[in-house]
Amino acid sequence: MNMQLHGLHHVTAVTGNAPANVDFYTRVLGLRLVKKTVNQDDVSAYHLFYADKLGSPGTDMTFFDWPRTAPEQRGTDSIVNTMFRVNGRDALIYWEGRLKENGVTPGPIAEFRGALSLRFEDPEGQRLTLVDDGGAPFDGEVWDGSDVPAAFALRGFYGVVLSVPAAEQLAMILNRILNFEEIDRRPTPGNALEEVIIYGMDGGGPGREVHVVVQPNEARGYLGRGGTHHVAFRLRDDAEQAAWLQHLNSVGMPNSGVVDRFWFKSLYFRVSNGILFELATDGPGFGIDEDPAHLGEKLVLPPFLERRRASIEAGLRPL
């Protein structure tokens, strides 16, 4: 049975400054704050979800707010870049100008594997890239509540970049356990001595790629603000998740079991000391407890935390 993951679901990172984070991802990048809640495993911290208009799976960049956390120590064995989709060279030119106007200095527009891209960092050093998806089908709906023209808006994820000190262990997991396909390998842009291996899931393409950079001479990275906590991949429903749980158990992959996050269900496992994967269901979605017209406007808690609302709210900084 050739089980498949269906692309990126969400990427979760760390901020030390939630108000500034909200400003950058909503005002500058034009994403919608679709859910303002707390980290269910650490209710002293916000968990902020930015996505398209609908909060569609595959568009959702999320942040834990840990203000007392040290900055990320960059290095290998980590998630090192999140790539978003845009449509066309004109979109990249627009973003190059918009970022500069907002105090961000992007890299040059460059070509890799036939696609143009633009690299930059958020104010805390979170590494991001915009990639021209060539107008590939997008099953979400761009947010029309910002001043970013719809033609240039972010269209969900293109992929993520992982750094590893050696390729073999992760290659075995991606190929043999997760059924990814190696679709390309070539020198890393800007460093011909390093190799990047491109993996695709469910046919590959925008939203379904993982790039693995092999960096044997780099020190190990350590998570902190400006770093990425984990990457989640899409499952259609509970039945697929149950099958994947059985599969992971059958090959001896330690995992969390199914964790009900209310808006989706999660299944976590580590592929290395520094890289955490999640398999998340597409539903039920962010509209289950809020009017879709008013997503993200107030603090929302899953039902099992609602009885603790007063104490949780007392421990959070106003946004």
Buried (B, 14 or more C-beta within 10 A) or exposed (E): EEEBBBBBBBBBBBBBBBEEBBBBBBEBBBBBBBBBBBBBEEBEBBBBBBBBBBBBBBBBBBBBBBEEBEBBBBBBBBBBBBBBBBBBEEBBBBBBEBBEEEEBEBBEBBEBBEBBBBBBBBBBEBBBBBBBBEEEEBBBBBBEEBEBEEEBBBBBBBBBBBBBBEBEEBBEBBEEBBBBBBBEBEEBBEEEEBBBBBBBBBEBBBBBBBBBBBBEEBEBBBBBBBBBBBBBBBBEEEEBBBEBBEBBEEEEBEBBEBBEBBBBBBBBBBBBEBBBBBBBBBBEBBBEBBEEEEBBEEBBBBEEBEEEEEEBEEEBEEB
